[in-house]
Amino acid sequence: MRKLLYIFICSIIYSSCSKSDDGGLGQITDSTPSTPLLVFPGADQLCIDNTINFSWDASTNEDGSSVVYIFEIATDNQFSTIITSEIQTSLSKIVTLEKGVAYYWRVRAKSSKGIESDYSPTSQFYTEEVPNSNNLPFSPDNVAPFVGQNFDGVNTIDLQWTASDVDNDPLKYDVYFGKDKDALTLMLENTEQTTLQVTADSPQTTYYWQITVKDDKGAETNSPIWNFYVNNF
């Protein structure tokens, strides 16, 4: 009986000593840093000075590890043409850019353990070239379907997009669609709507689409060419 009692007491002591400050899991799990929030310049902002002090909010990390920030500026909203990509330890960066250009920027955090957050939502802004002049609309954004999306069992697809203009001009759209990305068909012209249902007539086929946005002063900007795949109907 005494032997059993001794074993029981020892097991309690061992169990108590094996617990750690993380609630008994034995180790602290590495965490993903929170996604930074952009502060300046904000979305659809017209910057009259082309030397800009970019700033963003701090990322937090539950495991206590330090973070750095990956700061990127591009001339397209797909970030295929990145003009600045730097690692920053602070929450701001001064950059001099060209005048009269639409830019897109984003930030993500990276912990000292190599874990990266999601990118912040992208902010787009314009650097003014001539005061009170008309500026190009920003490149349209793809809402749906996402690039490379695969569809099974359907052949009607809803295309959705969005666009904005730093001058707040009214916008209209031309919508192009087809199987040959070098010879897309104009489906709608000068429409104010931001959605269009299209029909895929061939299975196991990649389809392409593109939006041209136009303001009421004749300025226009093309989106990238997006694509999706229809596997079967």
The 8 nearest C-alpha neighbors of each residue, nearest first, counted from 0:
[[1, 3, 2, 4, 5, 6, 7, 8],
 [2, 0, 4, 3, 5, 6, 7, 8],
 [1, 3, 5, 0, 4, 6, 7, 8],
 [4, 2, 6, 0, 5, 1, 7, 8],
 [3, 5, 1, 7, 2, 6, 8, 0],
 [6, 4, 2, 8, 3, 7, 1, 9],
 [5, 7, 3, 9, 4, 8, 10, 2],
 [8, 6, 4, 10, 5, 9, 3, 11],
 [9, 7, 11, 5, 10, 6, 4, 12],
 [8, 10, 12, 6, 11, 7, 13, 5],
 [9, 11, 13, 7, 8, 12, 14, 6],
 [12, 10, 14, 8, 9, 13, 15, 7],
 [11, 13, 9, 15, 14, 10, 16, 8],
 [14, 12, 10, 16, 11, 15, 17, 9],
 [13, 15, 11, 17, 12, 16, 10, 18],
 [16, 14, 12, 13, 17, 18, 11, 10],
 [15, 17, 13, 14, 18, 12, 19, 11],
 [18, 16, 14, 15, 13, 19, 23, 25],
 [19, 17, 23, 16, 15, 25, 14, 22],
 [18, 20, 23, 21, 25, 22, 17, 24],
 [19, 21, 22, 23, 18, 25, 26, 27],
 [20, 22, 19, 23, 27, 24, 26, 25],
 [23, 21, 20, 24, 19, 18, 25, 26],
 [24, 22, 18, 19, 25, 21, 20, 17],
 [25, 23, 26, 22, 21, 19, 18, 27],
 [24, 26, 23, 19, 18, 21, 27, 17],
 [27, 25, 24, 28, 21, 19, 23, 20],
 [26, 28, 21, 29, 62, 25, 24, 20],
 [29, 27, 30, 26, 62, 21, 24, 61],
 [28, 30, 62, 27, 31, 112, 61, 114],
 [31, 29, 62, 61, 28, 32, 60, 114],
 [30, 32, 114, 116, 115, 33, 60, 29],
 [33, 31, 60, 116, 59, 58, 108, 30],
 [32, 34, 58, 59, 116, 35, 60, 31],
 [33, 35, 116, 117, 119, 58, 107, 118],
 [36, 34, 58, 119, 56, 57, 107, 33],
 [37, 35, 56, 55, 119, 38, 34, 57],
 [36, 38, 55, 39, 56, 54, 35, 119],
 [37, 39, 55, 54, 41, 40, 36, 56],
 [40, 38, 41, 54, 53, 37, 55, 52],
 [39, 41, 38, 53, 44, 42, 124, 122],
 [42, 40, 39, 44, 122, 38, 43, 37],
 [41, 43, 122, 123, 44, 124, 40, 121],
 [44, 42, 124, 165, 123, 41, 45, 164],
 [43, 45, 124, 42, 41, 46, 125, 165],
 [44, 46, 125, 124, 126, 165, 47, 127],
 [47, 45, 126, 48, 125, 127, 44, 49],
 [46, 48, 127, 126, 45, 49, 130, 128],
 [49, 47, 46, 50, 51, 126, 127, 98],
 [48, 50, 96, 126, 95, 51, 98, 97],
 [51, 49, 95, 48, 94, 96, 93, 52],
 [50, 52, 94, 93, 49, 53, 95, 48],
 [51, 53, 93, 92, 54, 94, 91, 50],
 [52, 54, 92, 91, 39, 51, 93, 40],
 [55, 53, 91, 39, 38, 90, 52, 37],
 [54, 56, 37, 38, 90, 36, 91, 57],
 [57, 55, 36, 35, 37, 58, 90, 38],
 [58, 56, 35, 59, 55, 90, 36, 33],
 [57, 59, 33, 35, 32, 34, 108, 56],
 [60, 58, 33, 32, 57, 61, 66, 63],
 [59, 61, 32, 63, 62, 33, 64, 30],
 [62, 60, 63, 30, 59, 32, 64, 31],
 [63, 61, 60, 64, 30, 29, 28, 27],
 [62, 64, 61, 60, 65, 59, 30, 29],
 [65, 63, 62, 111, 110, 60, 66, 112],
 [64, 66, 111, 110, 63, 67, 60, 109],
 [67, 65, 110, 109, 111, 108, 64, 68],
 [66, 68, 88, 109, 108, 87, 110, 86],
 [69, 67, 108, 87, 86, 107, 70, 109],
 [68, 70, 86, 107, 106, 85, 108, 87],
 [71, 69, 106, 85, 84, 68, 86, 105],
 [70, 72, 84, 83, 105, 104, 106, 69],
 [73, 71, 104, 83, 103, 81, 82, 84],
 [74, 72, 81, 103, 78, 82, 80, 75],
 [73, 75, 102, 80, 103, 101, 81, 76],
 [76, 74, 73, 77, 78, 80, 103, 79],
 [75, 77, 78, 103, 74, 138, 73, 140],
 [76, 78, 79, 75, 223, 80, 73, 74],
 [79, 77, 80, 73, 76, 75, 81, 74],
 [78, 80, 77, 81, 75, 73, 76, 74],
 [81, 79, 78, 73, 74, 75, 82, 77],
 [80, 82, 73, 78, 83, 72, 79, 74],
 [81, 83, 73, 72, 80, 84, 74, 71],
 [84, 82, 72, 71, 81, 85, 73, 70],
 [85, 83, 71, 70, 72, 82, 69, 81],
 [86, 84, 70, 69, 87, 83, 71, 68],
 [85, 87, 69, 68, 70, 67, 88, 84],
 [88, 86, 68, 89, 67, 85, 69, 70],
 [87, 89, 67, 68, 86, 90, 66, 91],
 [90, 88, 87, 91, 67, 92, 68, 57],
 [91, 89, 55, 54, 56, 57, 88, 92],
 [92, 90, 54, 53, 89, 55, 52, 93],
 [91, 93, 53, 52, 94, 54, 90, 89],
 [92, 94, 52, 51, 53, 50, 91, 95],
 [95, 93, 51, 50, 96, 92, 52, 53],
 [96, 94, 50, 49, 51, 93, 97, 52],
 [97, 95, 49, 50, 94, 98, 126, 51],
 [96, 98, 100, 49, 99, 95, 126, 128],
 [99, 97, 128, 126, 100, 127, 49, 96],
 [98, 100, 128, 127, 126, 97, 125, 101],
 [99, 101, 126, 98, 125, 102, 97, 127],
 [102, 100, 125, 124, 74, 126, 137, 99],
 [103, 101, 74, 124, 123, 73, 125, 100],
 [102, 104, 123, 73, 72, 122, 76, 74],
 [103, 105, 72, 122, 71, 121, 73, 123],
 [104, 106, 121, 71, 119, 70, 118, 120],
 [107, 105, 70, 119, 69, 118, 71, 68],
 [106, 108, 118, 69, 68, 116, 117, 119],
 [107, 109, 68, 116, 115, 67, 66, 69],
 [108, 110, 115, 66, 67, 114, 113, 68],
 [111, 109, 66, 112, 113, 114, 65, 64],
 [110, 112, 113, 65, 66, 64, 109, 114],
 [113, 111, 110, 114, 64, 29, 109, 65],
 [112, 114, 110, 111, 109, 115, 66, 31],
 [113, 115, 110, 109, 112, 31, 116, 32],
 [116, 114, 109, 108, 113, 31, 110, 32],
 [117, 115, 108, 32, 34, 107, 31, 33],
 [118, 116, 34, 107, 119, 115, 108, 33],
 [119, 117, 107, 106, 120, 116, 34, 105],
 [118, 120, 106, 105, 35, 34, 36, 107],
 [121, 119, 118, 122, 105, 36, 37, 106],
 [122, 120, 105, 104, 119, 103, 123, 76],
 [123, 121, 42, 104, 103, 41, 120, 105],
 [124, 122, 103, 42, 43, 102, 104, 121],
 [125, 123, 44, 43, 102, 101, 45, 42],
 [124, 126, 101, 45, 100, 46, 102, 127],
 [127, 125, 46, 98, 99, 100, 49, 45],
 [128, 126, 99, 47, 98, 129, 46, 125],
 [127, 129, 99, 98, 126, 130, 47, 132],
 [128, 130, 132, 127, 131, 99, 98, 133],
 [131, 129, 132, 128, 127, 47, 133, 99],
 [130, 132, 129, 133, 127, 134, 128, 166],
 [133, 131, 130, 129, 134, 128, 127, 166],
 [134, 132, 131, 135, 166, 216, 218, 129],
 [135, 133, 132, 136, 166, 165, 218, 99],
 [134, 136, 218, 219, 137, 220, 133, 164],
 [137, 135, 164, 163, 220, 219, 138, 134],
 [136, 138, 163, 164, 139, 162, 135, 101],
 [137, 139, 222, 220, 221, 136, 140, 162],
 [140, 138, 162, 222, 161, 137, 160, 141],
 [141, 139, 161, 160, 162, 142, 138, 222],
 [140, 142, 160, 143, 159, 139, 161, 145],
 [141, 143, 160, 159, 140, 144, 145, 161],
 [144, 142, 159, 145, 158, 141, 160, 157],
 [143, 145, 148, 158, 146, 142, 227, 159],
 [144, 146, 143, 148, 147, 142, 141, 227],
 [147, 145, 226, 148, 225, 227, 144, 141],
 [146, 148, 227, 226, 145, 149, 228, 225],
 [147, 149, 227, 145, 146, 228, 144, 150],
 [150, 148, 228, 229, 227, 147, 230, 151],
 [151, 149, 229, 230, 228, 153, 148, 152],
 [150, 152, 231, 230, 153, 232, 229, 149],
 [151, 153, 232, 231, 150, 154, 230, 229],
 [154, 152, 232, 151, 155, 150, 231, 156],
 [153, 155, 199, 198, 232, 156, 152, 200],
 [156, 154, 198, 197, 153, 199, 196, 157],
 [155, 157, 197, 196, 158, 198, 154, 199],
 [158, 156, 196, 195, 159, 197, 194, 155],
 [157, 159, 195, 194, 143, 196, 156, 144],
 [160, 158, 194, 143, 142, 193, 157, 141],
 [161, 159, 141, 142, 193, 140, 194, 139],
 [160, 162, 140, 139, 193, 141, 142, 163],
 [163, 161, 139, 140, 137, 138, 160, 164],
 [164, 162, 137, 136, 165, 161, 43, 167],
 [163, 165, 136, 167, 166, 137, 168, 43],
 [164, 166, 43, 167, 45, 44, 163, 136],
 [167, 165, 164, 168, 134, 133, 45, 136],
 [168, 166, 164, 165, 169, 163, 170, 136],
 [167, 169, 166, 214, 164, 170, 215, 165],
 [170, 168, 214, 215, 167, 171, 164, 213],
 [171, 169, 214, 213, 168, 212, 215, 191],
 [172, 170, 191, 189, 190, 213, 212, 214],
 [173, 171, 212, 189, 190, 211, 213, 191],
 [172, 174, 188, 211, 187, 189, 210, 190],
 [175, 173, 210, 187, 186, 185, 209, 172],
 [174, 176, 185, 209, 184, 208, 186, 183],
 [175, 177, 208, 183, 184, 207, 186, 185],
 [178, 176, 183, 207, 179, 206, 184, 208],
 [177, 179, 206, 207, 180, 205, 183, 176],
 [180, 178, 182, 181, 177, 183, 207, 206],
 [179, 181, 182, 207, 183, 178, 177, 224],
 [180, 182, 179, 183, 178, 177, 207, 224],
 [183, 181, 179, 180, 184, 177, 178, 176],
 [182, 184, 177, 176, 175, 180, 179, 181],
 [185, 183, 175, 176, 177, 186, 182, 174],
 [184, 186, 175, 187, 174, 183, 176, 173],
 [185, 187, 174, 175, 184, 176, 188, 173],
 [188, 186, 174, 173, 185, 190, 189, 175],
 [187, 189, 173, 190, 172, 174, 186, 185],
 [190, 188, 172, 171, 173, 191, 187, 213],
 [191, 189, 172, 171, 188, 192, 187, 173],
 [190, 192, 171, 172, 193, 189, 170, 169],
 [193, 191, 190, 194, 172, 171, 195, 189],
 [192, 194, 160, 159, 161, 191, 195, 172],
 [195, 193, 159, 158, 192, 160, 157, 196],
 [194, 196, 158, 157, 197, 159, 193, 192],
 [195, 197, 157, 156, 158, 155, 198, 194],
 [198, 196, 156, 155, 195, 157, 199, 158],
 [199, 197, 155, 154, 200, 156, 196, 157],
 [198, 200, 154, 201, 155, 197, 229, 202],
 [199, 201, 198, 202, 154, 204, 232, 155],
 [202, 200, 199, 204, 203, 229, 231, 154],
 [203, 201, 231, 204, 230, 229, 232, 200],
 [204, 202, 230, 229, 231, 201, 228, 205],
 [203, 205, 202, 229, 228, 201, 206, 230],
 [204, 206, 228, 227, 178, 229, 226, 207],
 [207, 205, 178, 226, 227, 177, 228, 204],
 [208, 206, 226, 177, 225, 176, 180, 178],
 [209, 207, 176, 175, 225, 224, 226, 177],
 [208, 210, 224, 175, 222, 174, 225, 223],
 [211, 209, 174, 222, 173, 221, 175, 212],
 [210, 212, 221, 173, 172, 220, 222, 213],
 [211, 213, 172, 220, 219, 171, 210, 221],
 [214, 212, 219, 171, 170, 218, 172, 217],
 [213, 215, 170, 216, 218, 217, 169, 168],
 [216, 214, 217, 169, 168, 170, 213, 218],
 [217, 215, 214, 218, 133, 213, 168, 219],
 [218, 216, 215, 214, 219, 213, 135, 133],
 [217, 219, 135, 214, 213, 216, 136, 220],
 [218, 220, 213, 212, 135, 217, 136, 214],
 [221, 219, 212, 211, 138, 136, 213, 135],
 [222, 220, 211, 210, 138, 212, 223, 219],
 [221, 223, 139, 138, 210, 209, 211, 224],
 [224, 222, 225, 209, 221, 77, 210, 138],
 [223, 225, 209, 208, 222, 207, 226, 180],
 [226, 224, 208, 207, 146, 223, 209, 227],
 [225, 227, 207, 146, 206, 147, 208, 205],
 [226, 228, 147, 148, 206, 205, 146, 149],
 [229, 227, 205, 149, 204, 148, 206, 150],
 [230, 228, 150, 203, 204, 202, 231, 149],
 [231, 229, 203, 202, 151, 150, 228, 149],
 [230, 232, 202, 151, 152, 229, 203, 153],
 [231, 152, 153, 154, 151, 202, 230, 229]]
